């Protein structure tokens, strides 16, 4: 097993201190700006979620189609097996009739 190392490419930044706005209208403006940013992020996340759900629906639909085709193939195979078993029994009966009764 090899040990992995982490290399920092940037120096850590010092903590930044922001002055709290003193005027109510400044605080409101900042709060509304942050709310607007959050709403945009939420809209992007919702759009991504809807897109993923649409893709999932498409994939599940494809799986359903595949399962129906698989079930149909199994049904056809079962029918062919039943037919082959019936023919094998008929051939066995024919062979038994052809064997001289000794």
C-alpha positions as a Markdown table, in Angstrom:
| # | Residue | x | y | z |
|---|---|---|---|---|
| 1 | Unk | 0.0 | 0.0 | 0.0 |
| 2 | Unk | 1.3 | 3.4 | -0.8 |
| 3 | Unk | 0.8 | 6.5 | 1.3 |
| 4 | Unk | -0.8 | 9.5 | -0.4 |
| 5 | Unk | 0.2 | 13.0 | 0.2 |
| 6 | Unk | -1.7 | 16.2 | -0.2 |
| 7 | Unk | 0.0 | 19.2 | -1.6 |
| 8 | Unk | -1.4 | 22.7 | -1.0 |
| 9 | Unk | -1.1 | 24.9 | -4.0 |
| 10 | Unk | -2.3 | 28.1 | -2.3 |
| 11 | Unk | -1.5 | 29.6 | 1.1 |
| 12 | Unk | -4.5 | 29.6 | 3.4 |
| 13 | Unk | -6.2 | 33.0 | 3.4 |
| 14 | Unk | -6.6 | 35.0 | 6.6 |
| 15 | Unk | -10.1 | 35.4 | 7.9 |
| 16 | Unk | -11.9 | 38.3 | 6.4 |
| 17 | Unk | -13.9 | 40.5 | 8.7 |
| 18 | Unk | -16.8 | 42.4 | 7.2 |
| 19 | Unk | -18.4 | 45.4 | 8.8 |
| 20 | Unk | -22.0 | 44.9 | 9.6 |
| 21 | Unk | -24.1 | 47.6 | 7.8 |
| 22 | Unk | -25.4 | 50.1 | 10.3 |
| 23 | Unk | -28.3 | 51.6 | 8.3 |
| 24 | Unk | -31.5 | 49.4 | 8.1 |
| 25 | Unk | -31.8 | 50.0 | 4.3 |
| 26 | Unk | -28.3 | 48.7 | 3.8 |
| 27 | Unk | -29.1 | 45.6 | 5.8 |
| 28 | Unk | -32.3 | 45.1 | 3.9 |
| 29 | Unk | -30.5 | 45.6 | 0.6 |
| 30 | Unk | -27.9 | 43.0 | 1.5 |
| 31 | Unk | -30.6 | 40.6 | 2.8 |
| 32 | Unk | -32.6 | 40.9 | -0.4 |
| 33 | Unk | -29.5 | 40.4 | -2.5 |
| 34 | Unk | -28.6 | 37.2 | -0.5 |
| 35 | Unk | -32.3 | 36.0 | -0.9 |
| 36 | Unk | -32.1 | 36.6 | -4.6 |
| 37 | Unk | -28.9 | 34.6 | -4.9 |
| 38 | Unk | -30.5 | 31.8 | -2.8 |
| 39 | Unk | -33.6 | 31.8 | -5.1 |
| 40 | Unk | -31.5 | 31.6 | -8.2 |
| 41 | Unk | -29.5 | 28.7 | -6.7 |
| 42 | Unk | -32.7 | 27.0 | -5.8 |
| 43 | Unk | -34.1 | 27.5 | -9.3 |
| 44 | Unk | -30.9 | 26.0 | -10.8 |
| 45 | Unk | -31.2 | 23.0 | -8.3 |
| 46 | Unk | -34.8 | 22.5 | -9.2 |
| 47 | Unk | -34.1 | 22.6 | -12.9 |
| 48 | Unk | -31.3 | 20.1 | -12.4 |
| 49 | Unk | -33.6 | 17.9 | -10.3 |
| 50 | Unk | -36.3 | 18.0 | -13.0 |
| 51 | Unk | -33.8 | 17.2 | -15.7 |
| 52 | Unk | -32.5 | 14.2 | -13.6 |
| 53 | Unk | -36.0 | 13.0 | -13.0 |
| 54 | Unk | -36.8 | 13.2 | -16.7 |
| 55 | Unk | -33.7 | 11.2 | -17.5 |
| 56 | Unk | -34.6 | 8.6 | -14.8 |
| 57 | Unk | -38.1 | 8.4 | -16.3 |
| 58 | Unk | -36.6 | 7.7 | -19.8 |
| 59 | Unk | -34.2 | 5.1 | -18.4 |
| 60 | Unk | -37.0 | 3.3 | -16.5 |
| 61 | Unk | -39.2 | 3.4 | -19.6 |
| 62 | Unk | -36.3 | 1.8 | -21.5 |
| 63 | Unk | -35.9 | -0.8 | -18.8 |
| 64 | Unk | -39.7 | -1.6 | -19.0 |
| 65 | Unk | -39.4 | -2.0 | -22.7 |
| 66 | Unk | -36.5 | -4.3 | -22.2 |
| 67 | Unk | -38.3 | -6.4 | -19.6 |
| 68 | Unk | -41.4 | -6.8 | -21.8 |
| 69 | Unk | -39.2 | -7.9 | -24.7 |
| 70 | Unk | -37.3 | -10.3 | -22.3 |
| 71 | Unk | -40.6 | -11.7 | -21.0 |
| 72 | Unk | -41.9 | -12.2 | -24.6 |
| 73 | Unk | -38.7 | -14.0 | -25.5 |
| 74 | Unk | -39.0 | -16.3 | -22.5 |
| 75 | Unk | -42.7 | -17.0 | -23.4 |
| 76 | Unk | -41.6 | -17.9 | -27.0 |
| 77 | Unk | -38.8 | -20.1 | -25.6 |
| 78 | Unk | -41.2 | -21.9 | -23.2 |
| 79 | Unk | -43.6 | -22.6 | -26.1 |
| 80 | Unk | -40.7 | -23.9 | -28.2 |
| 81 | Unk | -39.5 | -26.1 | -25.4 |
| 82 | Unk | -43.1 | -27.5 | -24.8 |
| 83 | Unk | -43.3 | -28.2 | -28.6 |
| 84 | Unk | -39.8 | -29.9 | -28.5 |
| 85 | Unk | -40.8 | -32.0 | -25.5 |
| 86 | Unk | -44.0 | -33.1 | -27.2 |
| 87 | Unk | -42.1 | -34.1 | -30.3 |
| 88 | Unk | -39.5 | -36.0 | -28.3 |
| 89 | Unk | -42.3 | -38.0 | -26.6 |
| 90 | Unk | -43.8 | -38.7 | -29.9 |
| 91 | Unk | -40.5 | -39.9 | -31.3 |
| 92 | Unk | -39.9 | -42.0 | -28.2 |
| 93 | Unk | -43.3 | -43.7 | -28.6 |
| 94 | Unk | -42.6 | -44.3 | -32.3 |
| 95 | Unk | -39.2 | -45.8 | -31.5 |
| 96 | Unk | -40.7 | -48.0 | -28.8 |
| 97 | Unk | -43.3 | -49.3 | -31.4 |
| 98 | Unk | -40.6 | -50.0 | -33.9 |
| 99 | Unk | -38.4 | -52.0 | -31.5 |
| 100 | Unk | -39.2 | -55.7 | -32.0 |
| 101 | Unk | -41.1 | -57.2 | -29.1 |
| 102 | Unk | -38.7 | -59.9 | -28.3 |
